[in-house]
Amino acid sequence: MMITQENKCYIDSIDKNIMPFVQYGDYPDRYPALSALTFNKYFFLELKEASRELFSIFEKVVKIFQQAPKKFQAQMDIPFKLLPFLNIPNALNLSTWLSRFDFVVDKNGDFKVIEINSDTPCAIIEAYYANQIAADSFGYTNPNFGEEEHLTSFLYQLKQKFSPPKINLSSGNFNSAHPFIFSCFEDYPEDFGTTKYLMELMKINSPAADVEFVSFYDLQVDEGGILLPDGRHAGAIYRLHPLEILIEETATDGSDLGVLFLEKYAEGKFEMFNPPEAIIMQNKSFLALVWQIYLSGKFFNPHEEKIIARYMLPSFFEEDLNLLDGGEFIKKPIWGREGRNISIIDGATKNTIYEHQIEDPDAVICRDSNKFMYQKFVDTPQFEAVADSGHLKGYITLSCFMLGDKPSAVYCRLSPEKVIGTEAYFVPLLEEE
């Protein structure tokens, strides 16, 4: 159910220092919708449980991928330079530490997963911070109540594990010789806001000098690892920069900076959050791999097969176009982001029947690739929202964040388009009484 307010707006209570992209670029409307959507608690419980079950299944498939021949891995268009770094054990023994599942809801009210953002998920501020502002303003229960504290605790545990503070016994001061750094390109407001938000949460329980922001523009790599501007080396890094882009980065002298970065990680010079193998799930054809293994009937147990049948959609590699039946399929570039280059095709004729257009495709940072995957298109119901410009109808994507292997905060965005991209609005989620 959509609810609105009269004479006040929760958006005015959002701290723009925490969420600097409330007004984004020259869009006529602010990014958050003025209205919210309500669902009952069982709706959110199922969303989280589906995410927990799928994460366990996806982790199993990652291990299959890691053991597959290099030829197969290359077929999924994993950058060749990345392949040597996808089997390095990490302390959490998980391929991704902070991730976000995206679902649609079909006309029967059933959840269907459409992707997992496992490398550099955003919308963290919206889910963990702004949703509470909206809940307080509307007077409803926040389905994410307490999740910001869980995220803070999770970050503290990472800090203690990978870059614990050391005390100089003679002076009593903390030794911040190898800080936990947070890094992104700060001229992209959403990335900068998200990176700063996570950094500030980690700082709550850590010495200030032991956690800091360093721009990606200022990062250097030498034999000791990540060299900071003041001459120290980082003990760990949170990076909000896609790994498939990072691996191709070069230094001013033309050398392979991205490769050197990962080589030093492999040598144990620093820890990385998320680890390199997060890119395996991030690749959109990963869902086709899960579906292909499911169809083989040789790997999953009966319970896992039920979960896949219930929450996943038929998904196929480009090489398996002949397996598409009638009906509509979404054609997705496997390294696509923000709805760029997505279209809908007729499964029988393979003809394009819809092409998604975004306002500034060149502004979307993603790896150039000519490889696609195909996923059954879901005919979803429309929902209503109120934006600055007035009432609108559109389609929603529901998300659930994962802290390690545990489901956490939920999030919603709505777009007037069938395929959700950069034009989408953040819509707060509230729990019905």
Phi, psi and omega in degrees: 000137176273136175232149179230172178239156174248138172070002175205165182214128181300335183300328181293341181268353179287128179286114183291344174287331177275317182238081187285358183250029174302313171256116188248120176057221181253025175298139182292331179256152170290157184295315177285140172289154178282341181256175179225165176245139179245142174220162180280167187296332181290331175299312181289324178297319179292320178302317180288319180293321176300319180295318179298314181295315181294323180299317179300318179294315182297323178298322177297319182289327175302317180295324176297315180299317183297334180265358182284158177298150180303327181298318180291318180300321178292331180296332177276008176064028169294127180309131184306323182293339182276335190306320181293349188250012186262002180238022183275122180299144174234164191295332179273349181055036177229147182284338175216144184256326177228114186221173182216118173279141174244132181234155162246164178244124181280180185287352173268359181084013182267141177283140174225121182286136180247340174186168171233129176266098190252347183262302183225064182292140173248194185072017180291315181297318181301314185285313189273337183243298189294330180297326177291322177301316180294316181299316179297320182290319181280343181079029179246165174286136177272119178296346178259016182302128179088350184287331176297322177294321177296319178296318179299316179295319179299316180294322178296318178298320176297318180299314181294326183285319190255336183211063184291144178292144179242137183257130172284111187296331182284324183258338184079005181271154175284139177264111181254043183294331182230076185290161171273115184253151175244133188216143173197179171272111192287355179274006173251104192306318183295315179296316182295316179297315181297316181297315180295321180299311179296320180298316181294325177294320178294326181293339185305320183247018183229153173301135185303324183287349185265356180222125183206162177266137173225125181297145174299334178294335185257357182284141174227157179235130174227194184296337180271356180117225180275110181272124181270161183303332182267008176096347177283172174241141180288143175272334179201156181222132163263124183238124174256072180207121187305134184295326180292341173271316182303320184298337181264000182295141178237155176277172181298336179271005178089358181286160183281087182296319181297319179295316179298320178304311182286330176297318179291326173298314181297331179279358179081021180287336178200163175261153182230136184231111358283157179289164184304325184291353173300336182294339182295310177290329182298326177299120187296337178286355175301324179294328175293325178294315178301315182294321180297317178293322177299316180295333180291334179068021188243359188233318186274149175280169184303321179295316180296322178297322178295319179297315180297314180297326184279319191249353179252162179248148173308124185224140189221148171289161178301327181289348184250030181303331181293345180275349180291131178266195176293172183097185186254144178230143173274131177259115186241132168295133189289347172247020182288156176216151174058031176078009182289133175063028177264139177220169176242133181240160172279124185297330182279312184267342184069012179280145178285130179243352178200136175235129181277128179249132174247157191297318183221078184300330181290342180277349180275119181277115177203161181285134175291129180203144178257009181264142183230161168236164185232127184231136180306130181280135180258126176280099186262152177288158176271149175239162179251150175211166176241125176249178179303326183275356177127193182287145175213157174246148181189195186241142185249151166243132178253139184233154173225123177281152176239129170259101191065236179257017182248131178293147186224233187288153177249161188206152179219142171225151184231140178226144173293343182268154178297324178256123187275130181223218186291345183275003187286154177254144169282125179242117179301147176252130182233154182262127178294149178292000000 
